[in-house]
Amino acid sequence: MPSMPRKSPFLTKAQARRVLLHAQRLDTLAPFGDSAEATPAAVAHLGYVQIDTINVIERSHHHILWTRIPGYRRAHLTQAQSGDRSVFEYWTHALSYIPTADLRFFLPQMKRYHERPDKWFEGVTKAEMRKVLTLIRKDGPLTIRDIDDDVLVEKEHPWASRKPSKRALQLAFYTGVLAVSAREGMLKTYELMERHFGWDADPALKPKPATERQGLDYLIDRALRSQGIVTLDSICHLVPSLKGAVRERIEARMRKKEILAVDVEEAGKVEHWARPEALEAVSAPPAELVHILSPFDPLVIQRKRLKFFFDYDHRFEAYVPKEKRVFGYFALPVLAGEEVVAAIDLKTDRSGRKLMIQQWSWVGQGGEARHKAVIEEALGRFEAFQLE
């Protein structure tokens, strides 16, 4: 008699949230420790940490790391990028810090960029590219401020520069010729990638580009590690063209019992998968920790997923006209235990050395009697971090 197919594990939404929060390392205090080594460890676990330019409070990359490393210092990220070179900058769904151990999975992307540059770079001339590369080869790492002999042009976009060399530096970065060897705020220092990583001195150190199959497995494994429970949307965030190939790899790995299909309460036809060991995190509620999250935090950035698991619809309103804002210009979701209970629009007054609350909105089951005191305590810690 043929054996009956094994039924997929069933998780309530509360249990699924616990798996997700554990994978995000938001259910324990200092999951990576507090030393300088915690920073590359956190980036390695999350897979990437998004960089963003908005600085009404501390920029998102520092904020995301501080959320998981209470003793985080900005110098720790500088050490990881420019000292031990355990992280590097490149594009995921946005510009991000990525573990250098994963660089080989991005080399094919750099090659594709070289073969088919984005339209943004159509105006970059060979002379402009030759100029910036010659300067770096001869004089070493430089920033755009070090180039003072450009013939300035009119800006064609708010994010553009009047210096043609800036776009040439960016193109060389995306094609893998240059690396960002240091960063001060949003000012990037560029160096030849071969020299930054020491490949020029020892070519054997240069990683071999990942194959297409290895690249798909990398995306799946990164999502499984940092998300706990995954969907095609969450694995292929902003790259839907990969969904067919990713599904094929998931099905192949399910046959090897590396990955399980999981039924999640109220998920309907949306399929979820997890590693068998990830489901161990469903047993108990997380500690009642309070986290003031960046809108670019990996828990928040996938809005549809956040809405499903936490019943919270985050609005990023920095580019919304003031009269149409609901939560405020730069509202930060507040996670208390396993609930999103508030959204607080904050601004750092650096000259006055204080954190200002622009707007406080209760959401979900959040309320003053239950949550205000613990959130105010968390805001005190957050303010101290802002003003360090």
Secondary structure, 3 states (H helix, E strand, C coil): CCCCCCCCCEECHHHHHHHHHHHCCCCCCCCCCCCCCHHHHHHHHHCCEECCCCCCCCCHHHHHHHHHCCCCCHHHHHHHHHHCCCEEEEECCCEEEEEHHHHHHCHHHHHHHHHCCCHHHCCCCHHHHHHHHHHHHHHCCECHHHCCCCCCCCCCCCCCCCCHHHHHHHHHHHCCCEEEEEEECCEEEEEEHHHHCCCCCCHHHCCCCCCHHHHHHHHHHHHHHHHCEECHHHHCCCCHHHHHHHHHHHHHHHHCCCCEEEEECCCCCCCEEECHHHHHHHCCCCCCCEEECCCCCCCCCCHHHHHHHHCCCCCCCCCCCHHHCCCCCCEEEEEECCEEEEEEEEEEECCCCEEEEEEEEECCCCCHHHHHHHHHHHHHHHHHHHCC
